[in-house]
Amino acid sequence: MQKTPFILGVAVGYVLGARAGRERYEQIKRSAATVWTSDVVEQKKAEALAVARTKAAPYVADRLADAARAAGQALRESGSSVKHLKAVPSETVEDRPTGTDA
């Protein structure tokens, strides 16, 4: 891949940006902030976060668990020694009784 078109594009962008000046930059920044905090965008961000929490997070957790199981199985089959590693408790923070340090 040639780097020349990319470098030329960066240089042109820099020159045009420099000519626009600080006032134009601040104007663009204010406009972007207004759009980013608009009700429509806030609603879409909340929807995306909800989807990430309800669909993506469990999927990722399942994939990580599968990978951990596969790695453990591979270690067991290879006969590698992992005696220096401590066991990780299977309970989560939510499973622990409240009011105790354990």
Secondary structure, DSSP 8 states (H G I E B T S, - for coil): --SHHHHHHHHHHHHHHHHHHHHHHHHHHHHHHHHHTSHHHHHHHHHHHHHIIIIIHHHHHHHHHHHHHHHHHHHHHHT---TTS----S--GGGS-TTS--
